[in-house]
């Protein structure tokens, strides 16, 4: 019954005009990374509000949401998991981590990854074996590789940089622009906390980094230093 109520509320919030904008923004045309994803035009703040109204949905009901072809419904399910994870005990956090990890095929666009991966995968792995990230980073799936690097944001916040740097190095030659942006973002976050660590990594690797990755990583540097990196003069 709760799932029916949620679906009814979702239907009432549908905005066809926004849906078309989202379809273009998240690249849903044939040959693009989001091909086949269906949008109905609901903003993230409204989805967050809905998620908080339905925190008592069971994992079986969340699984139904994650199997939906409607992007916003999958995101609601993931946001419910994030909210429940935050307030759970250790045993329940492990259950949510395992559930999330077994439904990675549903986490198949960059916003779904970025809003949830570090908050569940990353947070859980702060005190657990991180080998799963190294399996994901070797995956053919763009989204699993993005989950691997974005999950390290949880470590970076705790000033634990090793895994983020190691995974960034593995992804240096990745062909996907969405990976270049994600790696550059995580490197920038390291630099916000310890610029010396970032520059040590950059000096070893910046000449072979994709341009987008480098631009993201050095975004907070002063203009003079940015230009030197971009010209290869460091």
MODELLER restraints for C-alpha pairs under 7 A, 6 or more apart:
rsr = mdl.restraints
at = mdl.atoms
rsr.add(forms.Gaussian(group=physical.xy_distance, feature=features.Distance(at['CA:3:A'], at['CA:61:A']), mean=6.71, stdev=0.5))
rsr.add(forms.Gaussian(group=physical.xy_distance, feature=features.Distance(at['CA:13:A'], at['CA:42:A']), mean=6.36, stdev=0.5))
rsr.add(forms.Gaussian(group=physical.xy_distance, feature=features.Distance(at['CA:14:A'], at['CA:40:A']), mean=5.34, stdev=0.5))
rsr.add(forms.Gaussian(group=physical.xy_distance, feature=features.Distance(at['CA:14:A'], at['CA:41:A']), mean=5.54, stdev=0.5))
rsr.add(forms.Gaussian(group=physical.xy_distance, feature=features.Distance(at['CA:14:A'], at['CA:42:A']), mean=5.95, stdev=0.5))
rsr.add(forms.Gaussian(group=physical.xy_distance, feature=features.Distance(at['CA:15:A'], at['CA:40:A']), mean=6.20, stdev=0.5))
rsr.add(forms.Gaussian(group=physical.xy_distance, feature=features.Distance(at['CA:15:A'], at['CA:41:A']), mean=4.72, stdev=0.5))
rsr.add(forms.Gaussian(group=physical.xy_distance, feature=features.Distance(at['CA:15:A'], at['CA:42:A']), mean=6.53, stdev=0.5))
rsr.add(forms.Gaussian(group=physical.xy_distance, feature=features.Distance(at['CA:16:A'], at['CA:40:A']), mean=6.15, stdev=0.5))
rsr.add(forms.Gaussian(group=physical.xy_distance, feature=features.Distance(at['CA:16:A'], at['CA:41:A']), mean=5.97, stdev=0.5))
rsr.add(forms.Gaussian(group=physical.xy_distance, feature=features.Distance(at['CA:18:A'], at['CA:41:A']), mean=4.48, stdev=0.5))
rsr.add(forms.Gaussian(group=physical.xy_distance, feature=features.Distance(at['CA:19:A'], at['CA:39:A']), mean=5.20, stdev=0.5))
rsr.add(forms.Gaussian(group=physical.xy_distance, feature=features.Distance(at['CA:19:A'], at['CA:40:A']), mean=4.64, stdev=0.5))
rsr.add(forms.Gaussian(group=physical.xy_distance, feature=features.Distance(at['CA:19:A'], at['CA:41:A']), mean=3.72, stdev=0.5))
rsr.add(forms.Gaussian(group=physical.xy_distance, feature=features.Distance(at['CA:22:A'], at['CA:39:A']), mean=6.57, stdev=0.5))
rsr.add(forms.Gaussian(group=physical.xy_distance, feature=features.Distance(at['CA:22:A'], at['CA:41:A']), mean=6.71, stdev=0.5))
rsr.add(forms.Gaussian(group=physical.xy_distance, feature=features.Distance(at['CA:23:A'], at['CA:39:A']), mean=6.21, stdev=0.5))
rsr.add(forms.Gaussian(group=physical.xy_distance, feature=features.Distance(at['CA:26:A'], at['CA:34:A']), mean=6.00, stdev=0.5))
rsr.add(forms.Gaussian(group=physical.xy_distance, feature=features.Distance(at['CA:27:A'], at['CA:33:A']), mean=6.09, stdev=0.5))
rsr.add(forms.Gaussian(group=physical.xy_distance, feature=features.Distance(at['CA:27:A'], at['CA:34:A']), mean=5.04, stdev=0.5))
rsr.add(forms.Gaussian(group=physical.xy_distance, feature=features.Distance(at['CA:27:A'], at['CA:35:A']), mean=6.66, stdev=0.5))
rsr.add(forms.Gaussian(group=physical.xy_distance, feature=features.Distance(at['CA:28:A'], at['CA:34:A']), mean=4.29, stdev=0.5))
rsr.add(forms.Gaussian(group=physical.xy_distance, feature=features.Distance(at['CA:28:A'], at['CA:35:A']), mean=3.96, stdev=0.5))
rsr.add(forms.Gaussian(group=physical.xy_distance, feature=features.Distance(at['CA:28:A'], at['CA:36:A']), mean=5.80, stdev=0.5))
rsr.add(forms.Gaussian(group=physical.xy_distance, feature=features.Distance(at['CA:28:A'], at['CA:37:A']), mean=5.88, stdev=0.5))
rsr.add(forms.Gaussian(group=physical.xy_distance, feature=features.Distance(at['CA:29:A'], at['CA:35:A']), mean=5.11, stdev=0.5))
rsr.add(forms.Gaussian(group=physical.xy_distance, feature=features.Distance(at['CA:34:A'], at['CA:109:A']), mean=6.42, stdev=0.5))
rsr.add(forms.Gaussian(group=physical.xy_distance, feature=features.Distance(at['CA:37:A'], at['CA:69:A']), mean=6.46, stdev=0.5))
rsr.add(forms.Gaussian(group=physical.xy_distance, feature=features.Distance(at['CA:37:A'], at['CA:70:A']), mean=6.85, stdev=0.5))
rsr.add(forms.Gaussian(group=physical.xy_distance, feature=features.Distance(at['CA:37:A'], at['CA:71:A']), mean=6.33, stdev=0.5))
rsr.add(forms.Gaussian(group=physical.xy_distance, feature=features.Distance(at['CA:38:A'], at['CA:69:A']), mean=6.02, stdev=0.5))
rsr.add(forms.Gaussian(group=physical.xy_distance, feature=features.Distance(at['CA:38:A'], at['CA:70:A']), mean=4.86, stdev=0.5))
rsr.add(forms.Gaussian(group=physical.xy_distance, feature=features.Distance(at['CA:38:A'], at['CA:71:A']), mean=5.72, stdev=0.5))
rsr.add(forms.Gaussian(group=physical.xy_distance, feature=features.Distance(at['CA:39:A'], at['CA:70:A']), mean=5.74, stdev=0.5))
rsr.add(forms.Gaussian(group=physical.xy_distance, feature=features.Distance(at['CA:39:A'], at['CA:71:A']), mean=5.50, stdev=0.5))
rsr.add(forms.Gaussian(group=physical.xy_distance, feature=features.Distance(at['CA:39:A'], at['CA:72:A']), mean=6.62, stdev=0.5))
rsr.add(forms.Gaussian(group=physical.xy_distance, feature=features.Distance(at['CA:42:A'], at['CA:72:A']), mean=6.82, stdev=0.5))
rsr.add(forms.Gaussian(group=physical.xy_distance, feature=features.Distance(at['CA:47:A'], at['CA:76:A']), mean=5.92, stdev=0.5))
rsr.add(forms.Gaussian(group=physical.xy_distance, feature=features.Distance(at['CA:48:A'], at['CA:79:A']), mean=6.71, stdev=0.5))
rsr.add(forms.Gaussian(group=physical.xy_distance, feature=features.Distance(at['CA:51:A'], at['CA:76:A']), mean=5.47, stdev=0.5))
rsr.add(forms.Gaussian(group=physical.xy_distance, feature=features.Distance(at['CA:51:A'], at['CA:79:A']), mean=6.08, stdev=0.5))
rsr.add(forms.Gaussian(group=physical.xy_distance, feature=features.Distance(at['CA:51:A'], at['CA:80:A']), mean=5.20, stdev=0.5))
rsr.add(forms.Gaussian(group=physical.xy_distance, feature=features.Distance(at['CA:52:A'], at['CA:80:A']), mean=6.82, stdev=0.5))
rsr.add(forms.Gaussian(group=physical.xy_distance, feature=features.Distance(at['CA:55:A'], at['CA:80:A']), mean=5.66, stdev=0.5))
rsr.add(forms.Gaussian(group=physical.xy_distance, feature=features.Distance(at['CA:55:A'], at['CA:84:A']), mean=6.76, stdev=0.5))
rsr.add(forms.Gaussian(group=physical.xy_distance, feature=features.Distance(at['CA:62:A'], at['CA:77:A']), mean=5.20, stdev=0.5))
rsr.add(forms.Gaussian(group=physical.xy_distance, feature=features.Distance(at['CA:65:A'], at['CA:73:A']), mean=5.59, stdev=0.5))
rsr.add(forms.Gaussian(group=physical.xy_distance, feature=features.Distance(at['CA:65:A'], at['CA:74:A']), mean=5.28, stdev=0.5))
rsr.add(forms.Gaussian(group=physical.xy_distance, feature=features.Distance(at['CA:65:A'], at['CA:77:A']), mean=5.63, stdev=0.5))
rsr.add(forms.Gaussian(group=physical.xy_distance, feature=features.Distance(at['CA:66:A'], at['CA:74:A']), mean=4.51, stdev=0.5))
rsr.add(forms.Gaussian(group=physical.xy_distance, feature=features.Distance(at['CA:66:A'], at['CA:77:A']), mean=6.15, stdev=0.5))
rsr.add(forms.Gaussian(group=physical.xy_distance, feature=features.Distance(at['CA:66:A'], at['CA:106:A']), mean=5.77, stdev=0.5))
rsr.add(forms.Gaussian(group=physical.xy_distance, feature=features.Distance(at['CA:67:A'], at['CA:106:A']), mean=6.61, stdev=0.5))
rsr.add(forms.Gaussian(group=physical.xy_distance, feature=features.Distance(at['CA:68:A'], at['CA:74:A']), mean=6.26, stdev=0.5))
rsr.add(forms.Gaussian(group=physical.xy_distance, feature=features.Distance(at['CA:75:A'], at['CA:112:A']), mean=6.09, stdev=0.5))
rsr.add(forms.Gaussian(group=physical.xy_distance, feature=features.Distance(at['CA:78:A'], at['CA:116:A']), mean=6.86, stdev=0.5))
rsr.add(forms.Gaussian(group=physical.xy_distance, feature=features.Distance(at['CA:81:A'], at['CA:96:A']), mean=6.87, stdev=0.5))
rsr.add(forms.Gaussian(group=physical.xy_distance, feature=features.Distance(at['CA:82:A'], at['CA:116:A']), mean=6.44, stdev=0.5))
rsr.add(forms.Gaussian(group=physical.xy_distance, feature=features.Distance(at['CA:82:A'], at['CA:119:A']), mean=6.52, stdev=0.5))
rsr.add(forms.Gaussian(group=physical.xy_distance, feature=features.Distance(at['CA:82:A'], at['CA:120:A']), mean=6.49, stdev=0.5))
rsr.add(forms.Gaussian(group=physical.xy_distance, feature=features.Distance(at['CA:85:A'], at['CA:93:A']), mean=5.49, stdev=0.5))
rsr.add(forms.Gaussian(group=physical.xy_distance, feature=features.Distance(at['CA:85:A'], at['CA:96:A']), mean=6.59, stdev=0.5))
rsr.add(forms.Gaussian(group=physical.xy_distance, feature=features.Distance(at['CA:85:A'], at['CA:120:A']), mean=6.97, stdev=0.5))
rsr.add(forms.Gaussian(group=physical.xy_distance, feature=features.Distance(at['CA:97:A'], at['CA:120:A']), mean=6.08, stdev=0.5))
rsr.add(forms.Gaussian(group=physical.xy_distance, feature=features.Distance(at['CA:97:A'], at['CA:121:A']), mean=6.21, stdev=0.5))
rsr.add(forms.Gaussian(group=physical.xy_distance, feature=features.Distance(at['CA:97:A'], at['CA:124:A']), mean=6.88, stdev=0.5))
rsr.add(forms.Gaussian(group=physical.xy_distance, feature=features.Distance(at['CA:107:A'], at['CA:113:A']), mean=6.15, stdev=0.5))
rsr.add(forms.Gaussian(group=physical.xy_distance, feature=features.Distance(at['CA:108:A'], at['CA:143:A']), mean=5.76, stdev=0.5))
rsr.add(forms.Gaussian(group=physical.xy_distance, feature=features.Distance(at['CA:109:A'], at['CA:143:A']), mean=6.88, stdev=0.5))
rsr.add(forms.Gaussian(group=physical.xy_distance, feature=features.Distance(at['CA:113:A'], at['CA:147:A']), mean=5.87, stdev=0.5))
rsr.add(forms.Gaussian(group=physical.xy_distance, feature=features.Distance(at['CA:114:A'], at['CA:150:A']), mean=6.57, stdev=0.5))
rsr.add(forms.Gaussian(group=physical.xy_distance, feature=features.Distance(at['CA:117:A'], at['CA:147:A']), mean=5.78, stdev=0.5))
rsr.add(forms.Gaussian(group=physical.xy_distance, feature=features.Distance(at['CA:117:A'], at['CA:150:A']), mean=6.35, stdev=0.5))
rsr.add(forms.Gaussian(group=physical.xy_distance, feature=features.Distance(at['CA:117:A'], at['CA:151:A']), mean=5.12, stdev=0.5))
rsr.add(forms.Gaussian(group=physical.xy_distance, feature=features.Distance(at['CA:118:A'], at['CA:150:A']), mean=5.92, stdev=0.5))
rsr.add(forms.Gaussian(group=physical.xy_distance, feature=features.Distance(at['CA:118:A'], at['CA:151:A']), mean=3.85, stdev=0.5))
rsr.add(forms.Gaussian(group=physical.xy_distance, feature=features.Distance(at['CA:118:A'], at['CA:152:A']), mean=6.44, stdev=0.5))
rsr.add(forms.Gaussian(group=physical.xy_distance, feature=features.Distance(at['CA:118:A'], at['CA:153:A']), mean=5.75, stdev=0.5))
rsr.add(forms.Gaussian(group=physical.xy_distance, feature=features.Distance(at['CA:118:A'], at['CA:154:A']), mean=5.27, stdev=0.5))
rsr.add(forms.Gaussian(group=physical.xy_distance, feature=features.Distance(at['CA:119:A'], at['CA:154:A']), mean=6.92, stdev=0.5))
rsr.add(forms.Gaussian(group=physical.xy_distance, feature=features.Distance(at['CA:121:A'], at['CA:151:A']), mean=5.92, stdev=0.5))
rsr.add(forms.Gaussian(group=physical.xy_distance, feature=features.Distance(at['CA:122:A'], at['CA:151:A']), mean=4.27, stdev=0.5))
rsr.add(forms.Gaussian(group=physical.xy_distance, feature=features.Distance(at['CA:122:A'], at['CA:152:A']), mean=5.77, stdev=0.5))
rsr.add(forms.Gaussian(group=physical.xy_distance, feature=features.Distance(at['CA:122:A'], at['CA:153:A']), mean=6.97, stdev=0.5))
rsr.add(forms.Gaussian(group=physical.xy_distance, feature=features.Distance(at['CA:122:A'], at['CA:154:A']), mean=5.06, stdev=0.5))
rsr.add(forms.Gaussian(group=physical.xy_distance, feature=features.Distance(at['CA:122:A'], at['CA:155:A']), mean=6.87, stdev=0.5))
rsr.add(forms.Gaussian(group=physical.xy_distance, feature=features.Distance(at['CA:123:A'], at['CA:154:A']), mean=5.59, stdev=0.5))
rsr.add(forms.Gaussian(group=physical.xy_distance, feature=features.Distance(at['CA:126:A'], at['CA:155:A']), mean=6.53, stdev=0.5))
rsr.add(forms.Gaussian(group=physical.xy_distance, feature=features.Distance(at['CA:133:A'], at['CA:148:A']), mean=4.97, stdev=0.5))
rsr.add(forms.Gaussian(group=physical.xy_distance, feature=features.Distance(at['CA:136:A'], at['CA:144:A']), mean=5.28, stdev=0.5))
rsr.add(forms.Gaussian(group=physical.xy_distance, feature=features.Distance(at['CA:136:A'], at['CA:145:A']), mean=5.56, stdev=0.5))
rsr.add(forms.Gaussian(group=physical.xy_distance, feature=features.Distance(at['CA:136:A'], at['CA:148:A']), mean=5.90, stdev=0.5))
rsr.add(forms.Gaussian(group=physical.xy_distance, feature=features.Distance(at['CA:137:A'], at['CA:144:A']), mean=6.61, stdev=0.5))
rsr.add(forms.Gaussian(group=physical.xy_distance, feature=features.Distance(at['CA:137:A'], at['CA:145:A']), mean=4.37, stdev=0.5))
rsr.add(forms.Gaussian(group=physical.xy_distance, feature=features.Distance(at['CA:137:A'], at['CA:148:A']), mean=5.66, stdev=0.5))
rsr.add(forms.Gaussian(group=physical.xy_distance, feature=features.Distance(at['CA:139:A'], at['CA:145:A']), mean=6.38, stdev=0.5))
rsr.add(forms.Gaussian(group=physical.xy_distance, feature=features.Distance(at['CA:146:A'], at['CA:179:A']), mean=6.02, stdev=0.5))
rsr.add(forms.Gaussian(group=physical.xy_distance, feature=features.Distance(at['CA:146:A'], at['CA:182:A']), mean=6.79, stdev=0.5))
rsr.add(forms.Gaussian(group=physical.xy_distance, feature=features.Distance(at['CA:149:A'], at['CA:164:A']), mean=6.53, stdev=0.5))
rsr.add(forms.Gaussian(group=physical.xy_distance, feature=features.Distance(at['CA:149:A'], at['CA:167:A']), mean=6.41, stdev=0.5))
rsr.add(forms.Gaussian(group=physical.xy_distance, feature=features.Distance(at['CA:149:A'], at['CA:182:A']), mean=6.97, stdev=0.5))
rsr.add(forms.Gaussian(group=physical.xy_distance, feature=features.Distance(at['CA:149:A'], at['CA:183:A']), mean=6.56, stdev=0.5))
rsr.add(forms.Gaussian(group=physical.xy_distance, feature=features.Distance(at['CA:150:A'], at['CA:182:A']), mean=6.77, stdev=0.5))
rsr.add(forms.Gaussian(group=physical.xy_distance, feature=features.Distance(at['CA:152:A'], at['CA:163:A']), mean=6.79, stdev=0.5))
rsr.add(forms.Gaussian(group=physical.xy_distance, feature=features.Distance(at['CA:152:A'], at['CA:164:A']), mean=5.37, stdev=0.5))
rsr.add(forms.Gaussian(group=physical.xy_distance, feature=features.Distance(at['CA:153:A'], at['CA:186:A']), mean=6.59, stdev=0.5))
rsr.add(forms.Gaussian(group=physical.xy_distance, feature=features.Distance(at['CA:155:A'], at['CA:161:A']), mean=6.65, stdev=0.5))
rsr.add(forms.Gaussian(group=physical.xy_distance, feature=features.Distance(at['CA:156:A'], at['CA:190:A']), mean=6.27, stdev=0.5))
rsr.add(forms.Gaussian(group=physical.xy_distance, feature=features.Distance(at['CA:161:A'], at['CA:190:A']), mean=6.97, stdev=0.5))
rsr.add(forms.Gaussian(group=physical.xy_distance, feature=features.Distance(at['CA:168:A'], at['CA:183:A']), mean=5.77, stdev=0.5))
rsr.add(forms.Gaussian(group=physical.xy_distance, feature=features.Distance(at['CA:172:A'], at['CA:209:A']), mean=5.78, stdev=0.5))
rsr.add(forms.Gaussian(group=physical.xy_distance, feature=features.Distance(at['CA:180:A'], at['CA:210:A']), mean=6.73, stdev=0.5))
rsr.add(forms.Gaussian(group=physical.xy_distance, feature=features.Distance(at['CA:180:A'], at['CA:212:A']), mean=6.09, stdev=0.5))
rsr.add(forms.Gaussian(group=physical.xy_distance, feature=features.Distance(at['CA:180:A'], at['CA:213:A']), mean=4.54, stdev=0.5))
rsr.add(forms.Gaussian(group=physical.xy_distance, feature=features.Distance(at['CA:181:A'], at['CA:212:A']), mean=6.34, stdev=0.5))
rsr.add(forms.Gaussian(group=physical.xy_distance, feature=features.Distance(at['CA:181:A'], at['CA:213:A']), mean=5.40, stdev=0.5))
rsr.add(forms.Gaussian(group=physical.xy_distance, feature=features.Distance(at['CA:181:A'], at['CA:216:A']), mean=6.54, stdev=0.5))
rsr.add(forms.Gaussian(group=physical.xy_distance, feature=features.Distance(at['CA:183:A'], at['CA:213:A']), mean=6.37, stdev=0.5))
rsr.add(forms.Gaussian(group=physical.xy_distance, feature=features.Distance(at['CA:184:A'], at['CA:213:A']), mean=4.36, stdev=0.5))
rsr.add(forms.Gaussian(group=physical.xy_distance, feature=features.Distance(at['CA:184:A'], at['CA:214:A']), mean=6.16, stdev=0.5))
rsr.add(forms.Gaussian(group=physical.xy_distance, feature=features.Distance(at['CA:184:A'], at['CA:216:A']), mean=4.62, stdev=0.5))
rsr.add(forms.Gaussian(group=physical.xy_distance, feature=features.Distance(at['CA:184:A'], at['CA:217:A']), mean=4.38, stdev=0.5))
rsr.add(forms.Gaussian(group=physical.xy_distance, feature=features.Distance(at['CA:185:A'], at['CA:216:A']), mean=5.70, stdev=0.5))
rsr.add(forms.Gaussian(group=physical.xy_distance, feature=features.Distance(at['CA:185:A'], at['CA:217:A']), mean=6.02, stdev=0.5))
rsr.add(forms.Gaussian(group=physical.xy_distance, feature=features.Distance(at['CA:187:A'], at['CA:198:A']), mean=6.55, stdev=0.5))
rsr.add(forms.Gaussian(group=physical.xy_distance, feature=features.Distance(at['CA:187:A'], at['CA:217:A']), mean=5.25, stdev=0.5))
rsr.add(forms.Gaussian(group=physical.xy_distance, feature=features.Distance(at['CA:188:A'], at['CA:216:A']), mean=6.63, stdev=0.5))
rsr.add(forms.Gaussian(group=physical.xy_distance, feature=features.Distance(at['CA:188:A'], at['CA:217:A']), mean=4.39, stdev=0.5))
rsr.add(forms.Gaussian(group=physical.xy_distance, feature=features.Distance(at['CA:188:A'], at['CA:218:A']), mean=6.48, stdev=0.5))
rsr.add(forms.Gaussian(group=physical.xy_distance, feature=features.Distance(at['CA:190:A'], at['CA:198:A']), mean=6.25, stdev=0.5))
rsr.add(forms.Gaussian(group=physical.xy_distance, feature=features.Distance(at['CA:191:A'], at['CA:197:A']), mean=6.99, stdev=0.5))
rsr.add(forms.Gaussian(group=physical.xy_distance, feature=features.Distance(at['CA:191:A'], at['CA:198:A']), mean=5.09, stdev=0.5))
rsr.add(forms.Gaussian(group=physical.xy_distance, feature=features.Distance(at['CA:206:A'], at['CA:214:A']), mean=6.61, stdev=0.5))
rsr.add(forms.Gaussian(group=physical.xy_distance, feature=features.Distance(at['CA:207:A'], at['CA:232:A']), mean=6.56, stdev=0.5))
rsr.add(forms.Gaussian(group=physical.xy_distance, feature=features.Distance(at['CA:218:A'], at['CA:226:A']), mean=6.19, stdev=0.5))
rsr.add(forms.Gaussian(group=physical.xy_distance, feature=features.Distance(at['CA:228:A'], at['CA:234:A']), mean=5.92, stdev=0.5))
